[in-house]
């Protein structure tokens, strides 16, 4: 219901009322956005600084929380000593329905033993002052072009701290800070409805973000916001495969680029099918390429509608989940409920519906973007018949040593078949390592490097 959504408080409400949160693509940043960011009601990242009136969401204090980083990149759980303040099960879900997504309610109804252990909320997302400085600059220089498919003028931070429409909010999700150069090895597990578990893939992942090069600027920015290289090491049948992608801030003239190395062919080939609803083969059809991080890719197939802001129960501050052995993290039908931490936070809600003449197996999506990170933490999708089809959960890791907070592992649950996939799992593989941007490292993210590094 519309009354369940919260408008931003004070000055933010005035701004969004003036321009309308449901405007289409092509909106420009406005001087009043800078005034709102400087006014003190918002954090430097665009979230509401104040807590809620009930005190169940605290105010943001901007202090990074230590997470006990280890040599292998694993980070401890700073809230390990806390106990749940509330447990939601199928029996009492109706009492808390306003705080639950449709997908979460469906899991509670469908999966025996599934529950939400709700802990005290901590607004632990903190970033460096240099990123905040760029966000403030973006508030007056970033703009959408080409029907919202292109971001112009933005650099080094989320482009739209005071979003006017769904496209701006989704671009914030896409361009949110995840480090400058990031590397980790992660597993992807596929689970059947009967409870069988399979290690579908172990992948060495390296990511580099030219958009966050501290020596760069909007005028010299190449338009590449991220390069990714994934090398498969397990299972043996797929070992040696490698994939490289380049994502751009202009999805109108520069679609996502991708290359694939196949050991059997001993060559690198351009891969045109690593976007949209192309199934991810390693996920057994339970997730598509645009399901990474709950949504990734171009927005040209959807109308993005910003529904507003809402208090929701979301998975958050899940360092503890990522340090558990996989046998303790994965249960039957879902992740082990005792392994997942849920908290009450404010989220921006974006609803995506297919444009006329466009196709995607997900006819409608609903994304829930945490206000403090701008990253999607929950997602629901509906099929062409209007049936709730899948629900996704993304788990936020706190790295106070950087500082940053970012989603890493994520899960997609097929509510119709009962199968599900758990991706980006670092439980058995170590942690995440961060390095400063170095332009020379881009040489490791080319098709030639993919070929030379391939297993022959």
Residue, then its C-alpha position, 0 to 999 in steps of 0.5 A: x500500500x502507498x501509505x506504507x512507504x516513507x518519504x524522506x524527511x524535511x528538506x529531502x521531502x521538499x526536493x522530491x515533492x518539487x521534482x516528483x520521484x516518478x519522473x522519467x529518464x533524462x533528469x538532471x542534477x539540481x543545485x538544491x540536491x547539493x543544499x540537501x546534502x550539506x544541510x545535515x539531514x542526510x548522510x554524505x551518501x544520501x541516506x537519512x541521518x536520523x533514526x526512526x521515531x521508534x528507535x529501532x533504526x538508529x541514527x547514522x554516526x559515521x564511525x567505522x566499526x572494526x571487523x577483525x581482518x585476518x591475513x587471508x582477507x576474512x573479517x570477523x563479526x563485530x556483533x557476534x555477541x548479540x542475541x536476536x531481539x525477535x524471531x519471525x516464523x510462519x506462525x507470527x509472519x502476519x504480525x510483521x507483514x508490513x516489514x517483509x517482502x513478498x518473497x520473504x513471506x513466500x519462503x516463510x510459508x513454503x520452507x519448513x523451519x525457515x525463520x528470520x532472526x532479527x538483531x539490533x540494527x547497526x548502520x555500519x556502512x561508512x566510506x572514505x571522505x574522498x568518496x563523500x567528496x565525489x558524491x557531493x560533486x556528483x549531486x550537481x554534475x551527474x545527469x541521465x541521457x539517452x532515456x536513462x541508459x547513460x550517466x554523464x558527468x559522474x565520477x568516483x561515487x554514487x551519481x544521484x544521492x537524491x534520486x528523482x526516479x527509478x533509473x537514478x536509484x538503480x544506477x546508484x546500485x550499479x555504481x556503488x562503491x565495492x573497492x578499487x581493485x577487489x579479489x576473492x575466490x568464491x563457490x557457487x552451490x546449487x541445491x535441489x528441492x529434495x535437499x541435494x547440494x552440489x558445488x557447481x563452480x569455484x571461481x577466482x574473481x578479480x574486479x577493477x573499477x576505473x570509475x573509482x581511480x582516485x587520480x581520475x576525473x569525469x573529463x578524462x574518464x573512459x566510460x568503463x566503470x568496471x572490468x571483471x575476470x573470472x577463472x574457474x578452478x572447479x569442478x575438474x570438468x570446467x577447470x580452466x574456463x575463464x571469462x572477462x567482462x567490461x561494463x560501461x556507464x553508457x548502455x545506449x551506445x556501448x553494451x556490456x563486452x565479454x570474452x570467454x576462454x574455453x580450454x577445449x577450443x584453446x582460444x578466446x572468443x567474444x561472448x555476446x550472451x553474458x547479459x540480460x536473462x541468458x541463463x548462467x550455466x553454472x547455476x543450473x538455470x536457477x539464476x541468469x546473468x542479470x541476477x548477479x548482485x540481484x540485478x546487473x546490466x542495462x535497464x533498456x528492457x524495463x520501466x523503472x519506477x521509484x516507489x519510495x522508501x520503506x522500513x524493511x527487515x533485510x539481511x545485513x551485517x552478515x560477516x558471521x554468515x561468511x565465516x561459517x563452514x558451508x555445512x553450517x551455513x546451508x540448510x534444506x530449502x534455504x540458508x541455515x536461519x541461525x546463520x543469517x542476521x536480519x535487521x530493520x533498515x530503510x530501503x528504496x523500493x524500485x519496481x521494474x516492469x517490461x517495456x512494450x516490445x521487450x522481453x525478459x523471463x522476469x516480467x516484473x522485478x522489485x528491488x530493495x536498495x539499502x539506503x546506506x549502501x545503495x545496494x540491492x539487498x532483497x529482490x523479487x521477480x514475477x514471471x510472464x503469467x504474473x506468478x511470484x517466481x523467484x526471491x533473492x537475498x544479498x548479504x552485506x559484508x562489513x570491512x571497517x579496515x577500508x572502510x566499506x560495506x558491500x554485498x558479496x554472497x547472494x542467493x536466489x530461491x525458485x519458489x516454483x521448483x524449490x531449487x535454489x543457488x548460493x553464489x559468491x560464497x567465501x565460506x570455504x575459500x578465504x576472504x576478500x582482498x582489496x588493493x589500491x587502483x593501479x592503471x597497470x593492472x588493467x593489463x590483466x583484464x584484456x582478452x590477450x591476458x585471458x588467452x595467455x592465462x588460460x589452461x591449455 
